[in-house]
Amino acid sequence: MAVLELRNVTKKFGGVTALNNISLSVKENEIVGLIGPNGSGKTTAFNIISGFLKPDSDQGSIYFDGEDITGLKPHEICMRGVGRTFQIPKPLESFSVLDNVAVAVLAKKGGAPSRAREEAYQVLKFLGLLDKAYMMPPNLTLPDRKRLEVARALALEPRLLLLDEVLAGLTPSEIDQALELIKSINERGIAIMMVEHVMRAVMNVSERVIVLNEGRKIAEGPPTEISQNEEVIRVYLGRT
């Protein structure tokens, strides 16, 4: 069963078509890679799924768990179970790492701050950030800032997690550690769609890969098939 479906979604910015009649889906507990050259529409797709943008009028629908969520506000979509990260982490810099995550717990469940911090501790432990709990975000390394971004999303208990270039800027060893973390998240029953330019990572962890180019979906399939697709090689890798 699909946890997410985009049906014939189109989004234009003036004379530029960012998404052109796009249909795609993510199944329960699946990891899907979303790839393509810069400007192909990947982040626009994430923004539409998470409610920061809306499809053009009468130009497509978004379904989550079988419910039409087209036009809902970002916080409404988030509360239904869609979490996301952003390319550039933007934590609450005047809050500790722990309280950044606790705020997300409170947003989801309400309740006492002490209880929220207890749950935040568990999220940080899972992500390997427990020893950084009382640090301030500006003092974190880039890998830890990215982990904090993921921690804040996980604290919202999503059923679908949208990861927007969480591997960008990491070293090869840091990428390997991040991939293990992504697999661990998925093993918790969370479906994942990830936008990445690190092809090795996408092909390693994804069960299925969707390729966009100039707002169109040009290919979809298992990583082995996508890596040999001539059109994907031409538009994404720049060679025949």
Residue frames as a rotation matrix with the C-alpha (Angstrom) as fourth column:
MET 1
0.574 0.819 0.000 0.00
0.819 -0.574 0.000 0.00
0.000 0.000 -1.000 0.00
ALA 2
-0.216 -0.637 0.740 1.23
0.584 -0.692 -0.425 3.48
0.783 0.340 0.521 -0.86
VAL 3
-0.062 0.130 -0.990 1.74
0.921 -0.374 -0.107 5.83
-0.384 -0.918 -0.097 2.07
LEU 4
-0.172 -0.037 -0.984 2.26
-0.131 -0.990 0.060 8.76
-0.976 0.139 0.166 -0.35
GLU 5
-0.062 0.147 0.987 0.91
0.944 0.329 0.011 9.44
-0.323 0.933 -0.160 -3.83
LEU 6
-0.433 0.011 -0.901 1.36
-0.267 -0.956 0.117 12.41
-0.861 0.292 0.417 -6.13
ARG 7
-0.042 0.527 0.849 -1.15
0.787 0.541 -0.297 12.29
-0.616 0.655 -0.437 -8.96
ASN 8
0.133 0.100 0.986 -0.52
0.935 -0.342 -0.091 14.39
0.328 0.935 -0.138 -12.06
VAL 9
0.525 0.001 -0.851 1.00
0.578 -0.734 0.356 17.32
-0.624 -0.679 -0.386 -10.17
THR 10
0.134 -0.459 0.878 2.03
0.818 -0.449 -0.360 20.43
0.559 0.767 0.315 -12.08
LYS 11
0.549 -0.021 -0.835 3.73
0.588 -0.701 0.404 23.49
-0.594 -0.713 -0.372 -10.62
LYS 12
0.226 -0.436 0.871 4.77
0.817 -0.402 -0.413 26.57
0.530 0.805 0.265 -12.60
PHE 13
0.111 -0.254 -0.961 6.67
0.630 -0.730 0.266 29.66
-0.769 -0.635 0.080 -11.57
GLY 14
0.008 -0.020 -1.000 5.84
-0.581 -0.814 0.012 32.27
-0.814 0.580 -0.018 -14.19
GLY 15
0.529 0.166 -0.832 6.96
-0.843 0.221 -0.491 30.79
0.103 0.961 0.257 -17.49
VAL 16
-0.569 -0.792 -0.219 9.02
-0.714 0.609 -0.346 28.04
0.408 -0.041 -0.912 -15.85
THR 17
0.621 0.743 -0.249 7.42
-0.544 0.637 0.546 24.63
0.564 -0.203 0.800 -15.30
ALA 18
-0.238 -0.739 0.630 9.08
-0.969 0.140 -0.201 23.19
0.060 -0.659 -0.750 -12.20
LEU 19
-0.694 0.123 0.709 6.94
-0.068 0.970 -0.234 20.04
-0.717 -0.210 -0.665 -12.18
ASN 20
-0.485 0.456 -0.746 5.16
-0.874 -0.229 0.428 18.80
0.024 0.860 0.510 -15.27
ASN 21
0.450 0.812 -0.372 2.33
-0.780 0.560 0.278 16.32
0.434 0.165 0.886 -14.67
ILE 22
-0.600 -0.795 -0.094 4.31
-0.596 0.522 -0.611 14.32
0.535 -0.310 -0.786 -12.09
SER 23
0.716 0.694 0.082 2.94
-0.583 0.529 0.617 11.13
0.385 -0.489 0.783 -10.60
LEU 24
-0.399 -0.824 -0.402 4.91
-0.316 0.535 -0.783 9.14
0.861 -0.185 -0.474 -8.04
SER 25
0.748 0.656 0.098 4.40
-0.355 0.270 0.895 7.10
0.561 -0.704 0.435 -4.90
VAL 26
-0.545 -0.811 0.211 6.15
-0.666 0.266 -0.697 5.77
0.509 -0.520 -0.686 -1.82
LYS 27
0.251 0.626 -0.739 5.05
0.008 0.762 0.648 2.47
0.968 -0.169 0.186 -0.31
GLU 28
0.898 0.110 0.427 4.91
-0.422 -0.065 0.904 1.71
0.127 -0.992 -0.012 3.37
ASN 29
0.642 -0.693 0.327 8.39
-0.080 0.363 0.928 1.13
-0.762 -0.623 0.178 4.84
GLU 30
0.645 -0.409 0.645 10.08
0.763 0.295 -0.576 1.77
0.045 0.863 0.502 1.48
ILE 31
0.047 -0.669 -0.742 13.20
0.205 -0.721 0.662 3.84
-0.978 -0.183 0.103 0.78
VAL 32
0.650 0.237 0.722 12.90
0.750 -0.055 -0.659 5.82
-0.117 0.970 -0.214 -2.46
GLY 33
-0.411 -0.814 -0.411 15.66
0.579 -0.581 0.572 7.94
-0.704 -0.003 0.710 -3.99
LEU 34
0.794 0.591 0.141 14.67
0.514 -0.530 -0.675 11.09
-0.324 0.608 -0.724 -5.89
ILE 35
-0.189 -0.968 -0.165 17.47
0.517 -0.241 0.822 12.26
-0.835 0.070 0.546 -8.17
GLY 36
0.622 0.294 0.726 18.10
0.782 -0.292 -0.552 14.61
0.049 0.910 -0.411 -11.08
PRO 37
-0.384 -0.798 0.464 20.22
0.752 -0.562 -0.344 17.57
0.535 0.217 0.816 -12.15
ASN 38
-0.724 0.104 -0.682 19.97
0.409 -0.731 -0.546 20.91
-0.555 -0.675 0.486 -10.36
GLY 39
-0.644 0.545 -0.536 16.69
-0.649 -0.760 0.008 22.58
-0.404 0.353 0.844 -11.25
SER 40
-0.894 0.267 -0.359 14.96
-0.064 0.718 0.693 19.32
0.443 0.643 -0.625 -12.13
GLY 41
-0.034 0.963 0.266 12.15
-0.521 -0.244 0.818 19.83
0.853 -0.110 0.510 -9.59
LYS 42
-0.320 -0.137 -0.937 13.25
0.473 0.834 -0.284 17.68
0.821 -0.534 -0.202 -6.63
THR 43
-0.924 -0.060 -0.378 12.96
0.371 -0.390 -0.843 20.28
-0.097 -0.919 0.382 -3.88
THR 44
-0.635 0.772 -0.046 9.78
-0.736 -0.585 0.340 21.65
0.236 0.249 0.939 -5.46
ALA 45
-0.075 0.589 -0.804 8.31
-0.091 0.799 0.594 18.15
0.993 0.118 -0.006 -5.12
PHE 46
-0.561 -0.194 -0.805 9.30
0.733 0.335 -0.592 18.06
0.385 -0.922 -0.046 -1.44
ASN 47
-0.982 0.170 -0.079 7.80
-0.115 -0.880 -0.461 21.51
-0.148 -0.444 0.884 -0.88
ILE 48
-0.334 0.908 -0.252 4.52
-0.725 -0.078 0.684 20.43
0.602 0.411 0.685 -2.45
ILE 49
-0.144 0.251 -0.957 4.38
0.339 0.921 0.191 17.17
0.930 -0.297 -0.218 -0.47
SER 50
-0.556 -0.200 -0.806 5.01
0.821 0.014 -0.570 19.02
0.126 -0.980 0.157 2.80
GLY 51
0.366 0.919 -0.145 2.60
0.928 -0.372 -0.012 21.86
-0.064 -0.130 -0.989 2.06
PHE 52
-0.241 -0.514 -0.823 5.03
0.412 -0.822 0.393 24.75
-0.879 -0.244 0.410 1.59
LEU 53
-0.823 0.112 -0.556 3.83
-0.529 -0.505 0.682 25.00
-0.205 0.856 0.475 -2.01
LYS 54
0.052 0.885 0.462 0.55
-0.152 0.464 -0.873 24.02
-0.987 -0.025 0.158 -3.62
PRO 55
-0.533 -0.162 0.830 0.05
0.729 0.410 0.548 22.46
-0.429 0.898 -0.100 -7.07
ASP 56
-0.959 0.256 -0.120 -1.31
-0.280 -0.801 0.530 24.77
0.039 0.542 0.840 -9.72
SER 57
-0.306 0.932 0.192 -5.08
-0.729 -0.100 -0.677 25.05
-0.612 -0.348 0.711 -9.58
ASP 58
0.707 0.693 0.138 -6.75
-0.502 0.630 -0.593 21.80
-0.498 0.350 0.793 -10.67
GLN 59
0.435 -0.637 -0.636 -3.33
-0.660 0.255 -0.707 20.43
0.613 0.727 -0.309 -11.63
GLY 60
-0.285 -0.566 -0.773 -2.86
-0.025 0.811 -0.585 17.38
0.958 -0.148 -0.245 -9.47
SER 61
0.723 0.549 0.419 -3.43
-0.493 -0.014 0.870 15.96
0.483 -0.836 0.261 -6.01
ILE 62
-0.532 -0.847 -0.025 -1.39
-0.518 0.348 -0.781 14.66
0.670 -0.402 -0.624 -3.08
TYR 63
0.662 0.735 -0.147 -2.56
-0.379 0.497 0.780 11.72
0.647 -0.461 0.608 -0.99
PHE 64
-0.589 -0.770 0.246 -1.13
-0.628 0.245 -0.739 10.55
0.509 -0.590 -0.627 2.31
ASP 65
-0.922 0.237 0.305 -2.44
-0.026 0.748 -0.663 7.30
-0.386 -0.619 -0.684 3.76
GLY 66
-0.562 0.718 0.410 -5.24
0.821 0.420 0.387 7.46
0.106 0.554 -0.826 1.22
GLU 67
0.365 0.680 -0.637 -6.36
0.735 -0.630 -0.252 10.92
-0.572 -0.376 -0.729 2.37
ASP 68
0.312 -0.191 0.931 -6.28
0.741 -0.564 -0.364 13.91
0.594 0.804 -0.034 0.04
ILE 69
0.233 -0.319 -0.919 -3.94
0.807 -0.463 0.366 16.42
-0.542 -0.827 0.150 1.71
THR 70
-0.360 -0.337 0.870 -3.73
0.842 -0.520 0.147 18.82
0.402 0.785 0.471 -1.24
GLY 71
0.049 0.363 0.930 -3.87
0.107 -0.928 0.357 22.38
0.993 0.082 -0.084 0.00
LEU 72
0.826 0.199 -0.528 -3.35
0.520 0.094 0.849 21.59
0.219 -0.975 -0.026 3.68
LYS 73
0.728 -0.574 0.374 -0.92
-0.610 -0.792 -0.029 23.80
0.313 -0.207 -0.927 5.62
PRO 74
-0.106 -0.888 -0.447 2.57
-0.435 0.445 -0.782 22.50
0.894 0.112 -0.434 6.47
HIS 75
-0.714 -0.189 0.674 1.81
-0.700 0.168 -0.694 21.97
0.018 -0.967 -0.252 10.17
GLU 76
0.341 0.902 0.265 -1.37
-0.845 0.418 -0.334 20.05
-0.412 -0.110 0.905 9.30
ILE 77
0.658 -0.187 -0.730 0.54
-0.441 0.689 -0.574 17.73
0.610 0.700 0.371 6.98
CYS 78
-0.452 -0.887 0.098 3.31
-0.537 0.183 -0.823 17.34
0.712 -0.425 -0.559 9.55
MET 79
-0.421 0.347 0.838 0.83
-0.851 0.170 -0.497 16.32
-0.315 -0.922 0.223 12.26
ARG 80
0.698 0.695 -0.174 -0.59
-0.707 0.629 -0.324 13.67
-0.115 0.349 0.930 9.94
GLY 81
0.693 -0.458 0.556 2.81
0.111 0.831 0.546 11.99
-0.712 -0.316 0.627 9.78
VAL 82
0.692 -0.513 0.508 5.02
0.590 -0.003 -0.807 13.64
0.415 0.859 0.301 7.15
GLY 83
0.649 -0.570 -0.503 8.39
0.202 -0.508 0.837 14.81
-0.733 -0.645 -0.215 8.49
ARG 84
0.780 -0.429 0.455 11.10
0.481 -0.054 -0.875 16.53
0.400 0.902 0.164 6.51
THR 85
0.122 -0.807 -0.578 14.57
0.653 -0.374 0.659 17.96
-0.748 -0.458 0.481 6.72
PHE 86
0.966 0.142 -0.214 15.93
-0.036 -0.751 -0.660 20.94
-0.255 0.645 -0.720 4.80
GLN 87
0.623 -0.766 0.158 19.08
0.473 0.207 -0.856 21.30
0.624 0.608 0.491 2.71
ILE 88
-0.428 -0.714 0.555 20.40
-0.076 -0.584 -0.809 23.96
0.901 -0.388 0.195 5.10
PRO 89
-0.171 0.369 -0.914 19.79
0.894 0.448 0.013 23.01
0.414 -0.815 -0.406 8.75
LYS 90
-0.361 0.138 0.922 17.99
-0.183 -0.980 0.075 25.77
0.914 -0.141 0.379 10.63
PRO 91
-0.208 0.258 -0.944 17.86
0.851 0.523 -0.044 24.79
0.482 -0.812 -0.328 14.30
LEU 92
0.864 0.419 0.280 16.69
0.167 -0.763 0.625 27.09
0.476 -0.493 -0.729 17.07
GLU 93
0.097 -0.995 -0.001 20.13
0.300 0.031 -0.953 28.47
0.949 0.092 0.302 17.77
SER 94
-0.309 -0.175 0.935 19.31
-0.720 -0.599 -0.350 29.91
0.621 -0.781 0.059 21.20
PHE 95
0.711 0.542 0.449 18.05
-0.701 0.595 0.393 26.49
-0.054 -0.594 0.803 22.38
SER 96
-0.308 -0.798 0.518 20.22
-0.692 0.562 0.454 23.53
-0.653 -0.219 -0.725 23.34
VAL 97
-0.789 -0.028 -0.614 20.30
-0.485 0.641 0.594 20.43
0.377 0.767 -0.520 21.16
LEU 98
-0.862 0.473 -0.185 18.03
0.497 0.712 -0.496 18.71
-0.103 -0.519 -0.849 23.69
ASP 99
-0.325 0.791 -0.518 15.49
0.136 -0.503 -0.854 21.52
-0.936 -0.348 0.055 23.74
ASN 100
-0.588 0.105 -0.802 15.46
-0.786 -0.306 0.537 21.73
-0.189 0.946 0.262 19.94
VAL 101
-0.816 0.262 -0.516 14.18
-0.016 0.881 0.473 18.17
0.578 0.394 -0.714 19.90
ALA 102
-0.733 0.557 -0.390 11.92
0.575 0.202 -0.793 18.66
-0.363 -0.806 -0.468 22.93
VAL 103
-0.531 0.537 -0.655 10.16
-0.504 -0.822 -0.264 21.51
-0.681 0.190 0.708 21.12
ALA 104
-0.614 0.285 -0.736 9.31
-0.654 0.339 0.676 19.09
0.442 0.897 -0.022 18.31
VAL 105
-0.814 0.329 -0.479 7.96
0.479 0.847 -0.231 16.57
0.330 -0.418 -0.847 20.83
LEU 106
-0.626 0.584 -0.517 5.78
0.245 -0.482 -0.841 19.29
-0.740 -0.653 0.158 22.38
ALA 107
-0.585 0.400 -0.706 4.52
-0.768 -0.555 0.321 20.34
-0.263 0.730 0.631 18.96
LYS 108
-0.653 0.289 -0.700 3.40
-0.283 0.764 0.580 16.78
0.702 0.577 -0.417 18.29
LYS 109
-0.325 0.451 -0.831 2.05
0.622 0.764 0.171 15.73
0.712 -0.461 -0.529 21.68
GLY 110
0.353 0.370 0.859 1.84
-0.402 -0.769 0.497 18.69
0.845 -0.521 -0.123 24.00
GLY 111
0.692 -0.018 -0.722 2.16
0.546 0.668 0.506 17.80
0.473 -0.744 0.472 27.67
ALA 112
0.895 -0.369 -0.251 4.78
0.038 -0.499 0.866 18.72
-0.445 -0.784 -0.433 30.24
PRO 113
0.615 -0.739 -0.275 8.22
-0.712 -0.371 -0.596 20.00
0.338 0.563 -0.754 29.12
SER 114
-0.132 -0.692 0.710 9.91
-0.868 0.426 0.254 17.47
-0.478 -0.583 -0.657 31.44
ARG 115
0.354 0.343 0.870 8.17
0.070 0.918 -0.390 14.61
-0.933 0.199 0.301 29.66
ALA 116
0.992 -0.001 -0.125 9.10
-0.122 -0.201 -0.972 16.11
-0.024 0.980 -0.200 26.29
ARG 117
0.254 -0.967 0.021 12.75
-0.963 -0.255 -0.092 16.23
0.094 0.003 -0.996 27.33
GLU 118
-0.052 -0.221 0.974 12.63
-0.448 0.877 0.175 12.56
-0.892 -0.428 -0.144 28.35
GLU 119
0.724 0.366 0.584 11.41
0.331 0.559 -0.760 11.63
-0.605 0.744 0.284 24.89
ALA 120
0.865 -0.458 -0.206 13.95
-0.468 -0.587 -0.661 13.96
0.181 0.668 -0.722 23.31
TYR 121
0.042 -0.861 0.507 16.72
-0.849 0.236 0.472 12.15
-0.526 -0.451 -0.721 25.20
GLN 122
0.189 0.088 0.978 15.64
0.118 0.987 -0.112 8.88
-0.975 0.137 0.176 23.57
VAL 123
0.973 0.158 0.169 15.69
0.191 -0.136 -0.972 10.42
-0.131 0.978 -0.163 20.10
LEU 124
0.568 -0.822 -0.032 19.17
-0.813 -0.555 -0.177 11.85
0.128 0.127 -0.984 20.69
LYS 125
0.008 -0.539 0.842 20.38
-0.550 0.701 0.454 8.49
-0.835 -0.467 -0.291 22.00
PHE 126
0.585 0.307 0.751 19.13
0.372 0.721 -0.584 6.75
-0.721 0.621 0.308 18.86
LEU 127
0.957 -0.158 0.244 20.91
0.160 -0.415 -0.896 9.29
0.242 0.896 -0.372 16.65
GLY 128
0.241 -0.940 -0.242 24.17
0.935 0.292 -0.201 9.25
0.260 -0.178 0.949 18.58
LEU 129
-0.096 -0.217 0.971 23.79
0.162 -0.966 -0.200 12.81
0.982 0.138 0.128 19.84
LEU 130
0.715 0.498 -0.490 23.25
0.523 0.084 0.848 12.18
0.464 -0.863 -0.201 23.53
ASP 131
0.027 -0.795 -0.607 26.69
0.962 -0.145 0.232 13.50
-0.272 -0.590 0.760 24.47
LYS 132
-0.837 -0.276 0.472 25.82
0.442 -0.849 0.289 16.75
0.321 0.451 0.833 22.63
ALA 133
-0.019 0.987 -0.157 22.47
0.947 0.068 0.314 17.24
0.321 -0.143 -0.936 24.38
TYR 134
0.575 0.259 -0.776 23.45
0.649 -0.722 0.240 20.45
-0.498 -0.642 -0.583 26.18
MET 135
-0.643 -0.765 0.045 25.53
0.596 -0.463 0.656 21.96
-0.481 0.448 0.753 23.40
MET 136
0.169 0.639 -0.750 24.25
-0.208 -0.721 -0.661 24.90
-0.963 0.268 0.011 21.40
PRO 137
0.752 0.252 0.609 23.63
0.433 0.508 -0.745 24.22
-0.497 0.824 0.273 17.70
PRO 138
0.886 -0.436 -0.157 26.19
-0.425 -0.629 -0.651 26.78
0.185 0.644 -0.742 16.38
ASN 139
0.087 -0.907 0.412 28.92
-0.933 0.071 0.352 24.78
-0.349 -0.415 -0.840 18.15
LEU 140
0.511 0.170 0.843 28.07
-0.032 0.983 -0.178 21.51
-0.859 0.064 0.508 16.39
THR 141
-0.731 -0.681 0.035 30.00
-0.088 0.145 0.986 20.05
-0.677 0.717 -0.166 13.48
LEU 142
-0.476 0.552 -0.684 28.23
-0.877 -0.245 0.413 19.85
0.060 0.797 0.601 10.12
PRO 143
-0.647 0.265 -0.716 27.48
-0.007 0.936 0.353 16.10
0.763 0.233 -0.603 10.49
ASP 144
-0.769 0.349 -0.535 26.00
0.625 0.238 -0.743 16.70
-0.132 -0.906 -0.402 13.95
ARG 145
-0.665 0.567 -0.486 23.92
-0.471 -0.824 -0.315 19.65
-0.579 0.019 0.815 12.71
LYS 146
-0.482 0.482 -0.732 22.49
-0.704 0.285 0.651 17.36
0.522 0.829 0.201 10.05
ARG 147
-0.702 0.222 -0.676 21.78
0.443 0.880 -0.171 14.68
0.557 -0.420 -0.716 12.67
LEU 148
-0.802 0.431 -0.413 19.99
0.196 -0.463 -0.864 17.30
-0.564 -0.774 0.287 14.75
GLU 149
-0.571 0.600 -0.560 17.88
-0.817 -0.481 0.318 18.18
-0.079 0.639 0.765 11.73
VAL 150
-0.461 0.372 -0.806 16.91
-0.178 0.851 0.495 14.51
0.870 0.372 -0.325 11.43
ALA 151
-0.845 0.099 -0.525 16.30
0.520 0.377 -0.766 14.28
0.122 -0.921 -0.370 15.20
ARG 152
-0.757 0.587 -0.287 13.82
-0.375 -0.750 -0.544 17.15
-0.535 -0.304 0.788 15.09
ALA 153
-0.332 0.635 -0.697 11.94
-0.851 0.117 0.512 15.45
0.406 0.764 0.502 12.28
LEU 154
-0.546 0.077 -0.834 11.93
0.135 0.991 0.003 12.06
0.827 -0.111 -0.552 14.03
ALA 155
-0.973 0.163 -0.164 10.61
0.141 -0.144 -0.979 13.62
-0.183 -0.976 0.117 17.24
LEU 156
-0.445 0.848 -0.289 7.40
-0.866 -0.490 -0.103 14.31
-0.229 0.204 0.952 15.31
GLU 157
-0.413 0.205 0.887 6.95
-0.099 0.959 -0.267 10.53
-0.905 -0.198 -0.376 14.89
PRO 158
-0.104 0.368 -0.924 6.52
-0.949 -0.316 -0.019 10.56
-0.299 0.874 0.382 11.10
ARG 159
0.498 0.249 0.831 5.36
0.058 0.946 -0.319 7.64
-0.865 0.207 0.457 9.01
LEU 160
0.653 -0.357 0.668 7.10
0.726 0.045 -0.686 9.23
0.215 0.933 0.288 6.01
LEU 161
0.402 -0.622 -0.672 10.42
0.282 -0.614 0.737 11.09
-0.871 -0.486 -0.071 6.28
LEU 162
0.903 -0.128 0.411 11.59
0.361 -0.292 -0.886 13.40
0.234 0.948 -0.217 3.50
LEU 163
0.365 -0.868 -0.338 15.39
0.509 -0.118 0.853 13.78
-0.780 -0.483 0.398 3.57
ASP 164
0.984 0.032 0.175 16.65
0.162 -0.576 -0.801 16.72
0.075 0.817 -0.572 1.50
GLU 165
0.441 -0.894 0.084 20.39
-0.005 -0.097 -0.995 16.30
0.898 0.438 -0.047 0.81
VAL 166
0.952 -0.075 0.298 21.33
-0.302 -0.053 0.952 15.21
-0.055 -0.996 -0.073 4.33
LEU 167
0.607 -0.765 0.217 24.59
0.692 0.642 0.330 13.78
-0.392 -0.050 0.919 2.94
ALA 168
0.694 -0.327 0.642 25.77
0.355 -0.621 -0.699 16.98
0.627 0.713 -0.314 1.24
GLY 169
0.441 -0.621 0.648 29.16
-0.637 -0.725 -0.262 18.16
0.633 -0.297 -0.715 2.49
LEU 170
0.761 -0.140 0.633 29.96
-0.479 0.537 0.694 14.97
-0.437 -0.832 0.342 4.39
THR 171
-0.335 -0.916 -0.219 33.15
-0.919 0.266 0.291 12.95
-0.209 0.299 -0.931 4.01
PRO 172
-0.208 0.235 -0.950 32.97
-0.544 0.779 0.312 9.37
0.813 0.581 -0.034 2.64
SER 173
-0.821 -0.113 -0.560 33.19
0.335 0.699 -0.632 7.88
0.463 -0.706 -0.535 6.13
GLU 174
-0.813 0.574 -0.093 30.52
-0.269 -0.512 -0.816 10.27
-0.516 -0.638 0.571 7.42
ILE 175
-0.237 0.724 -0.648 28.30
-0.943 -0.010 0.334 9.30
0.235 0.690 0.685 4.48
ASP 176
-0.485 0.006 -0.874 28.68
-0.059 0.997 0.039 5.62
0.872 0.071 -0.484 5.37
GLN 177
-0.943 0.143 -0.299 27.66
0.315 0.108 -0.943 6.37
-0.102 -0.984 -0.147 8.97
ALA 178
-0.592 0.755 -0.282 24.68
-0.670 -0.655 -0.349 8.40
-0.448 -0.018 0.894 7.77
LEU 179
-0.303 0.463 -0.833 23.54
-0.705 0.479 0.523 5.57
0.640 0.746 0.181 5.48
GLU 180
-0.741 0.014 -0.671 23.55
0.365 0.847 -0.386 3.15
0.563 -0.531 -0.633 8.40
LEU 181
-0.863 0.445 -0.239 21.44
0.005 -0.466 -0.885 5.63
-0.505 -0.765 0.400 10.33
ILE 182
-0.417 0.724 -0.550 18.98
-0.909 -0.340 0.242 5.94
-0.011 0.601 0.800 7.43
LYS 183
-0.423 0.221 -0.879 18.64
-0.204 0.922 0.330 2.17
0.883 0.319 -0.345 7.32
SER 184
-0.884 0.061 -0.464 18.05
0.454 0.350 -0.819 2.08
0.112 -0.935 -0.337 11.09
ILE 185
-0.703 0.670 -0.237 15.31
-0.512 -0.708 -0.486 4.70
-0.494 -0.221 0.841 10.77
ASN 186
-0.281 0.581 -0.764 13.67
-0.847 0.225 0.482 2.68
0.452 0.783 0.429 8.03
GLU 187
-0.669 -0.039 -0.743 13.83
0.153 0.970 -0.188 -0.46
0.728 -0.239 -0.643 10.18
ARG 188
-0.908 0.388 -0.159 11.58
0.072 -0.230 -0.970 1.36
-0.413 -0.892 0.181 12.64
GLY 189
-0.213 0.874 0.436 8.82
0.882 0.364 -0.300 1.23
-0.421 0.321 -0.848 10.05
ILE 190
0.261 0.236 -0.936 9.31
-0.023 -0.968 -0.250 4.72
-0.965 0.087 -0.248 8.64
ALA 191
0.561 -0.039 0.827 9.11
0.816 0.192 -0.545 5.16
-0.137 0.981 0.140 4.87
ILE 192
0.037 -0.666 -0.745 11.81
0.215 -0.722 0.657 7.44
-0.976 -0.185 0.117 3.45
MET 193
0.769 -0.007 0.639 12.12
0.630 -0.157 -0.761 9.54
0.106 0.988 -0.116 0.32
MET 194
0.292 -0.770 -0.567 15.55
0.414 -0.433 0.801 11.06
-0.862 -0.468 0.192 -0.10
VAL 195
0.985 -0.132 0.109 16.84
0.025 -0.516 -0.856 13.73
0.169 0.846 -0.505 -2.47
GLU 196
0.462 -0.887 0.001 20.57
0.095 0.051 0.994 13.29
-0.882 -0.459 0.108 -3.00
HIS 197
0.742 -0.367 -0.560 23.37
-0.662 -0.273 -0.698 14.03
0.104 0.889 -0.446 -5.44
VAL 198
-0.343 -0.849 0.401 25.65
-0.871 0.448 0.203 11.40
-0.352 -0.279 -0.893 -3.88
MET 199
0.211 0.524 -0.825 24.88
-0.867 0.490 0.089 8.65
0.450 0.697 0.558 -6.37
ARG 200
-0.623 -0.511 -0.593 26.80
-0.183 0.832 -0.524 5.96
0.761 -0.218 -0.612 -4.50
ALA 201
-0.929 0.285 0.234 24.63
-0.240 0.014 -0.971 6.58
-0.280 -0.958 0.056 -1.46
VAL 202
-0.092 0.961 -0.261 21.34
-0.945 -0.167 -0.281 6.67
-0.313 0.220 0.924 -3.35
MET 203
0.133 0.110 -0.985 22.06
-0.697 0.717 -0.014 3.44
0.705 0.688 0.172 -5.18
ASN 204
-0.798 -0.532 -0.283 23.25
-0.167 0.647 -0.744 1.75
0.579 -0.547 -0.605 -1.99
VAL 205
-0.929 0.365 0.066 20.24
-0.043 0.071 -0.997 2.43
-0.369 -0.928 -0.050 0.20
SER 206
-0.315 0.873 -0.373 17.23
-0.874 -0.419 -0.244 2.93
-0.369 0.249 0.895 -2.12
GLU 207
-0.316 0.342 0.885 14.85
0.229 0.933 -0.279 0.17
-0.921 0.115 -0.373 -3.10
ARG 208
0.336 0.462 0.821 13.56
0.935 -0.057 -0.351 2.29
-0.115 0.885 -0.451 -5.96
VAL 209
-0.587 -0.573 -0.572 14.87
0.427 -0.819 0.383 5.42
-0.688 -0.020 0.725 -7.69
ILE 210
0.588 0.749 0.306 12.84
0.738 -0.343 -0.581 8.14
-0.330 0.567 -0.754 -9.41
VAL 211
-0.545 -0.838 0.017 14.62
0.725 -0.461 0.512 10.47
-0.421 0.292 0.859 -11.83
LEU 212
0.653 0.708 -0.269 13.45
0.494 -0.667 -0.557 13.99
-0.574 0.230 -0.786 -12.71
ASN 213
-0.602 -0.782 0.161 14.73
0.696 -0.415 0.586 16.26
-0.391 0.465 0.794 -15.45
GLU 214
-0.971 0.188 0.149 13.37
-0.095 -0.871 0.482 19.70
0.220 0.454 0.863 -16.27
GLY 215
-0.502 0.802 0.322 10.26
-0.815 -0.314 -0.488 18.98
-0.290 -0.508 0.811 -14.23
ARG 216
0.411 0.636 -0.653 9.46
-0.803 0.592 0.072 15.66
0.433 0.495 0.754 -15.92
LYS 217
0.302 -0.285 0.910 9.80
-0.512 0.757 0.407 12.14
-0.804 -0.589 0.083 -14.58
ILE 218
0.212 -0.305 -0.928 12.10
-0.965 0.084 -0.248 10.42
0.153 0.949 -0.277 -17.04
ALA 219
-0.270 -0.314 -0.910 12.76
-0.226 0.939 -0.257 7.12
0.936 0.136 -0.325 -15.29
GLU 220
0.173 0.304 0.937 11.73
-0.985 0.036 0.170 4.99
0.017 -0.952 0.306 -12.33
GLY 221
0.684 0.073 -0.726 12.91
-0.209 0.973 -0.099 1.59
0.699 0.219 0.681 -11.16
PRO 222
0.879 -0.422 -0.220 15.39
0.407 0.425 0.809 -0.35
-0.248 -0.801 0.545 -9.04
PRO 223
0.524 -0.719 -0.457 18.90
-0.404 -0.682 0.610 1.14
-0.750 -0.135 -0.648 -8.71
THR 224
-0.345 -0.709 0.615 20.51
0.251 0.562 0.788 -1.44
-0.904 0.426 -0.015 -11.02
GLU 225
0.173 0.508 0.844 18.07
0.962 0.097 -0.255 -0.56
-0.211 0.856 -0.472 -13.78
ILE 226
0.947 0.222 -0.233 18.38
0.203 -0.974 -0.104 3.20
-0.250 0.051 -0.967 -13.30
SER 227
0.264 -0.937 -0.230 22.20
-0.224 -0.292 0.930 3.08
-0.938 -0.194 -0.287 -13.33
GLN 228
-0.606 -0.478 0.636 22.07
0.440 0.465 0.768 1.58
-0.663 0.745 -0.072 -16.84
ASN 229
0.470 0.862 0.189 19.30
0.701 -0.235 -0.673 3.78
-0.536 0.449 -0.715 -18.25
GLU 230
-0.272 -0.680 0.681 20.71
0.957 -0.265 0.117 5.67
0.101 0.683 0.723 -21.25
GLU 231
0.309 0.433 0.847 18.56
0.378 -0.873 0.309 8.77
0.873 0.224 -0.433 -20.81
VAL 232
0.975 0.009 -0.220 19.47
0.215 -0.256 0.942 9.01
-0.048 -0.967 -0.252 -17.11
ILE 233
0.162 -0.987 0.000 23.16
0.846 0.139 0.514 8.71
-0.508 -0.083 0.858 -17.96
ARG 234
-0.205 -0.228 0.952 22.81
0.844 -0.533 0.055 11.40
0.495 0.815 0.302 -20.63
VAL 235
0.399 0.468 0.789 20.93
0.133 -0.881 0.455 14.01
0.907 -0.076 -0.414 -18.58
TYR 236
0.997 0.067 0.036 22.27
-0.027 -0.125 0.992 13.28
0.071 -0.990 -0.123 -15.13
LEU 237
0.457 -0.888 0.051 25.86
0.495 0.302 0.815 12.23
-0.739 -0.347 0.577 -15.73
GLY 238
0.529 -0.200 -0.825 26.36
-0.495 -0.862 -0.109 14.29
-0.689 0.466 -0.555 -18.87
ARG 239
-0.601 -0.725 -0.336 27.56
-0.714 0.298 0.633 11.51
-0.359 0.621 -0.697 -21.14
THR 240
0.436 0.722 -0.537 26.26
-0.876 0.478 -0.069 8.76
0.206 0.500 0.841 -23.41
